[in-house]
């Protein structure tokens, strides 16, 4: 089993204010239809139908266990998944803990949540799609010591997950499934 942890804003919702800027088609590599993110509470950005279709395809595999890891918490399956037209996103489990966030002391709730979930589920590998990983020193250090194969995708917030990122994810899944990969950050 491969756990897939997903943020939303800056990841699947490219944080480029849709009121003032066009979608980041060229930079992201998704040239098809983009929609403005207009749901209350979300960053004013854009989301790509092509990206969501790839996300749906990859997370539908029986050996992939997707999970929401976002400050949206229960709002992710209830509001974001339908807004993004994610076929199965409403069924993904939600990791919570945003109320325990303590960034002033470098205690990021998402790191604690992912550690708890990995201990509870014991996957053979994990994927973490989160734009804020590089900004938390404890997370960066922890990722260098994690003993199971993992892939972290930290897209540029204004662009979101790119076509190249999806290719990396697909390659990682294939390598883990073939017992080829041992570690990746």
C-alpha positions in Angstrom: 0.0 0.0 0.0 1.2 3.5 -0.8 -0.4 6.4 1.2 -0.9 9.6 -0.7 -1.2 12.7 1.4 -2.8 15.8 -0.2 -2.9 19.4 0.5 -5.1 21.6 -1.8 -4.3 25.3 -2.0 -1.1 25.9 -3.9 -1.1 22.2 -4.9 -4.3 21.4 -6.9 -5.5 25.0 -6.7 -2.8 27.1 -8.3 -2.7 30.2 -6.1 -2.7 32.8 -8.9 -5.6 35.3 -8.3 -8.1 34.4 -11.0 -9.5 37.9 -10.8 -6.3 39.5 -12.0 -4.2 36.7 -13.7 -4.7 34.0 -16.2 -4.2 30.3 -15.3 -0.6 29.1 -15.3 -1.2 26.8 -18.4 2.3 26.9 -19.8 4.2 26.7 -16.5 2.1 23.8 -15.2 1.9 22.0 -18.5 -1.9 21.6 -18.4 -3.1 23.3 -21.5 -6.8 22.2 -21.4 -9.7 23.8 -19.5 -9.0 25.7 -16.2 -11.6 26.9 -13.8 -11.4 29.7 -11.2 -11.6 28.5 -7.6 -14.5 30.4 -6.3 -15.4 28.5 -3.2 -15.5 30.6 0.0 -12.3 30.3 2.1 -10.2 29.0 -0.7 -7.3 31.0 -2.2 -8.4 32.8 -5.3 -6.7 30.5 -7.8 -7.2 28.2 -10.7 -7.6 24.4 -11.1 -7.1 22.3 -14.2 -9.5 19.6 -15.4 -6.6 17.7 -16.8 -4.8 17.7 -13.5 -7.9 16.5 -11.6 -8.4 13.7 -14.2 -4.8 12.5 -13.6 -5.3 12.7 -9.9 -8.5 10.7 -10.1 -6.8 8.1 -12.3 -3.7 7.6 -10.1 -5.5 7.6 -6.8 -8.1 5.1 -8.1 -5.4 2.3 -8.2 -6.1 -0.4 -5.6 -2.7 0.0 -4.0 -3.0 3.7 -3.5 -4.6 5.0 -0.3 -5.3 8.8 -0.7 -5.8 11.0 2.3 -6.5 14.7 2.8 -3.9 16.6 4.8 -5.0 20.2 4.6 -6.2 22.9 6.9 -9.6 22.4 5.2 -9.8 19.2 7.1 -13.5 18.0 6.8 -14.1 20.8 4.3 -11.9 19.0 1.8 -14.2 16.1 1.0 -17.4 18.1 1.7 -16.6 21.2 -0.3 -13.3 21.0 -2.2 -13.7 17.6 -3.8 -17.1 18.5 -5.4 -15.8 21.9 -6.5 -12.8 20.3 -8.2 -15.0 17.6 -9.7 -12.8 14.9 -8.0 -14.6 11.6 -8.5 -13.4 9.9 -5.3 -12.1 12.9 -3.2 -15.3 12.9 -1.1 -14.4 9.4 0.1 -10.8 10.1 1.2 -10.1 10.0 4.9 -9.1 13.3 6.5 -6.1 13.8 8.8 -6.9 16.4 11.3 -5.0 18.4 13.9 -4.8 22.0 12.5 -5.9 23.3 15.9 -2.7 21.8 17.4 -0.5 23.9 15.0 2.3 25.7 16.8 4.6 27.2 14.1 6.2 29.6 16.6 7.8 26.6 18.2 8.3 24.8 14.9 5.6 22.3 15.6 3.7 21.9 12.4 0.5 19.9 12.8 0.8 18.3 9.4 4.1 16.7 10.3 2.6 15.3 13.5 -0.5 14.1 11.6 1.5 12.3 8.9 3.7 10.6 11.5 0.7 9.4 13.4 -1.0 8.1 10.2 2.2 6.3 9.0 2.5 4.6 12.4 -1.1 3.5 12.3 -1.3 2.4 8.7 2.3 1.0 8.1 2.3 1.6 4.3 5.2 0.3 2.2 5.7 3.9 0.9 4.1 7.3 0.8 3.6 10.3 -1.4 3.2 13.8 0.1 1.9 16.6 -2.1 2.4 19.8 -0.1 3.7 23.2 -1.1 4.8 24.2 2.4 7.2 21.3 3.1 10.4 23.2 2.3 9.5 25.9 4.8 9.5 23.7 7.9 13.0 22.7 9.1 11.7 19.8 11.3 9.9 18.3 8.3 12.9 18.6 6.0 15.1 16.9 8.6 12.5 14.2 9.3 12.1 13.4 5.6 15.9 12.8 5.4 15.6 10.1 8.1 12.4 8.3 7.1 13.1 4.6 6.6 10.4 3.9 4.0 10.4 5.0 0.3 8.7 8.4 -0.1 8.2 11.1 -2.7 7.5 14.7 -1.7 6.1 17.0 -4.3 6.3 20.7 -3.3 5.0 22.7 -6.2 5.4 26.4 -6.6 2.2 27.8 -5.1 1.3 30.0 -8.0 1.6 27.0 -10.5 0.5 24.0 -8.5 1.2 20.4 -9.4 2.7 20.2 -12.9 2.5 17.6 -15.6 6.1 16.8 -14.8 5.2 16.3 -11.1 2.5 13.8 -12.1 5.1 12.0 -14.2 7.4 11.8 -11.1 4.5 10.5 -9.0 3.6 7.8 -11.6 7.3 6.8 -11.9 7.6 6.5 -8.1 4.4 4.4 -7.9 5.8 2.1 -10.6 9.2 1.8 -8.9 7.7 1.0 -5.5 5.4 -1.5 -7.0 8.4 -3.2 -8.7 10.5 -3.0 -5.5 13.1 -0.8 -7.3 13.1 2.5 -5.3 14.5 2.7 -1.8 14.3 6.4 -1.0 13.3 9.7 -2.5 12.8 13.2 -1.3 
